[in-house]
């Protein structure tokens, strides 16, 4: 009986140690924000130059309010150089004062493998990054990286699997010390918010 009790105590201690070890791991956080709803294409403008529609501006401001209300901590923003991503950033910028932004032509209509390569090349002195970009790549990359949903985020995971709509924000955490260690099925979904989720 004593041996059984000792075994239970040891097993319990091991589980506590494993949990503590996981909690002590460094974390990298990635936020993928798809640009908000854009205006329809016109004969006078390229796709790159398409601005936000009125609904898109409203949706981006709703995401900004969500960021502010939930105290998002973001250290660096990278965005596609398209007009609609720039205007999406302009709408959320007041919620993230002082966070530097860099526009990259590479992120305009980037494919999934190149976006993953971009993520793996992020500077290690930055722990939390937002990328503002486009579908279908964001959907493919989010589904590729998300291994599981954090507790309470099962509904968010189901919504992500269904669709990554304009203006939606997907948040993933990785227990890695270096961005180059980010791998397929290596992330935990900590949030997925769509503009319609924020409607009154």
N, C-alpha and C positions, 0 to 999 in steps of 0.2 A: 504493500500500500504506500509505504514511504517512497519507494522508487517511482511509482506512478505519479505521486504528488510532485516529486522533484522534476520529473519529465515535463509535467504540465507547466511548472514554474519556469523551467528553462525555455520551453517552446514559447511561452508568453513573453519572456524577456527578449527572445530573438525577434519576435514580431515587432515589439516596441522599438528595438534597435534598428530594424529594417525600415520602419516608418520614419524614425528620426533621421536615418540616413537619407531617405528620399526627400524629407523636408529641408535638409541641409544642402541639397544639391543647388547649384546655381541655376538661375532661370533666365531664359530669353523670351520676350513677349513680342508677338507679331500681330499687328492690326491691319487687316486688309479692308480698305474702304473703297467700294466701287463708286465711281462718279455718279452723281445724281442724274435724274432724268434730263436728257438733252433734247434740244429742239430738232425737228425733222430736218433732213438734208435739203439744201436748196441748190439750184443750178449755179448760183453765184459763189458758193462756198465749198471748200473741201471738207471731208469728214473731220480732219484735224482741227478745223476752225469752228466746228459746231458749238454754240454756247449752250448754257442750261436753259431749259424751258422754265416757265413761271413755276410749275409744279416742282421742278428740280431744285430751284432756289429755296422753295418752302421746305422740301424734304431735307435738304442739306442743313438748313437752320434748325430743324427738329433734331437732327443728329448732333449738332453742336450743343443744343440744350441738354441732350442725353450725356454727352461727354462731360459737360460742366457739372451736371447734377450728380454724376457718379464718380467724380474726382479722378478721371483718367490721368495717368502719369505716362507721358510720351516724351521721349528724349530727342527724337529725330523723325522728320517726315520726308519721304521721297514721293514724287508724283510724276506721272506721265506729263509730257509737255503739251498735251492737247488743251484746247480752250476749255472744254467741259470739266477736265480735272483741275485746271487752274481755278475756275470759278467755284468748284466744290471746295477746294482748299480755302478760298477767300471767305466762304460762308462759315466754315468751322474754325477759322483762325482765331476769332475772339475767344473761343473756349480753350485755346491752347496757347496762351500768351508766352512769347519768348522761345517757343520751340522752332528751331531752324528748319527751313524747308529747302529742298533741292529738286529741281525739275530735270528729268532725264528723258531724252528722246528714246532711249533704249526701252523705256517702260510703255511707250505708245504701241498698243496692239502686240505686245510681247507674247511669245508662246510660253507654254508651261515649263519646259525644260530650261529656257533662258531665265524665266522669273525665279525658278528655284536656284539657279546658279547665282543670280543677283542677290537673293536672300543669303545664301551661303557665303557671299563675299562681303556682307555688312561688317562694319568695324566692331571689334569685340568690346571696345570701351563704351558701347551703347547697348543698353539692356532692353530697351523698349522702342520699337520702330513701328511707324504707320506708313503703309504704301497706298497711294491713291491711284487707281488704275481701272482696268477694263475686264469685261467678260469677252469670250468664254473662259479666258485664262484663270481668272480669280476663282471661278467655280471649280475648275479642274485641280488647281493647286490646293485650295482649301480642303477638298475631299481627299486629295492625296496625302496631305499632312496630318489630318485629324484622325487619330487612332481611336479616341474615346471622348465622351462628354464629361466635363467636370460635374460633380454632384449638383443636381438641380438644373442642369443644362440639357437634359434629354430632349425636351421639346425644341430647344434651339437647334440641336443636332438634326432632328427630324425636319425642321424648316430648311436648314442648309441643304440637306440631301434633296429636297424638292426643287429648290431654285435659289440663285444668288441674284436678287433683283437690284435695280439701280438704287443707289443711296444706302445699300445695306453695309453693315459693319460686322466683320468676322474677327474674333479675337482668339489667338492660339498661344499656348505656353509650351515651352520646351525645356526639359531639365538637362540643359547642356551649358558648358562654359564658353563654347565658341560657336559662332553662327555656322561655321563650316560643318559642324556636327548635326545640323538640322537634316533630317532624313524623312522619307516617306513613312507614314504611320507612326511618326515620332512625336506628334503634338497632342495636346489636350485642348479641346474646345472649351473656352471659358465664357464665351458669349457670342450670340449672333442676333443682331438687332436690325430689323427692317423699318423703313419709315412708317409703314402701316401699323407697326407695333406701338408707335408713339402717338398715334392719332387720339384726340380726345373722344 
